Amino acid sequence: MAERRILIVEDDVLIGMMLVDMFDALGLPEPAQATSTDEALALIASEPLAGALVDINLGEEKGWPVADALAARGVPFAFTSGGGDVIPAEHASCRLISKPFRIGDIETALRAFGV
């Protein structure tokens, strides 16, 4: 069975690189990465995942379809945002990690996923 990875859904390449560096600093395997809803949905359908960090704002898109797909598969996830977003009621219990990220906040979210 393939190793379950964490999925990072983030449209800003520099922020994605920073998150990968945080995973490395925490001694975690390199995460799967997607920069759009379509890329994320393809990874969710094809890869075993232990959890996900989903940016709410993906360019002109919102991360809600990604959250819905993760929830439907029972994959734990947390939202990430620069602020000002209202999380839909069906995902209101999900953790929100605010930008700029602190490594401790990322580590806490990943531990909640059982990583």
Residue, then its C-alpha position, 0 to 999 in steps of 0.5 A: m500500500a502506498e504511503r499516505r501523504i499530506l496534500i497542500v492546496e495552495d495557489d501561491v508558489l512561494i507559500g507552497m515552498m515555505l510549507v514544504d520547508m516547514f514539513d522538512a523542518l518537522g521531519l515529515p515526508e514531502p507533501a503532495q501539492a496542488t495549485s488549483t481545485d482541479e489539480a487537488l481533486a485529481l490528487i484526492a481521487s488518485e492518492p491515499l491521503a493522511g490529511a490536507l491543508v486547503d487554501i480557501n482562495l485559489g486564484e479566482e476559485k474557492g477551496w470549497p469543492v476540495a473540502d467537500a471531496l476530502a470530507a466525502r472520503g473521510v480525509p481530515f483537513a484544515f483551511t488556510s487563509g489570509g483572512g476575511d473568509v467565512i467558512p460554510a456551515e458544513h465545514a465550520s468545525c474545521r481548523l483555520i490556520s491564518k497566514p502568515f503561517r507559524i510552524g507551530d500552527i502547522e505542526t498542531a494541525l498535522r498532529a490532529f490528523g494523526v501525522 
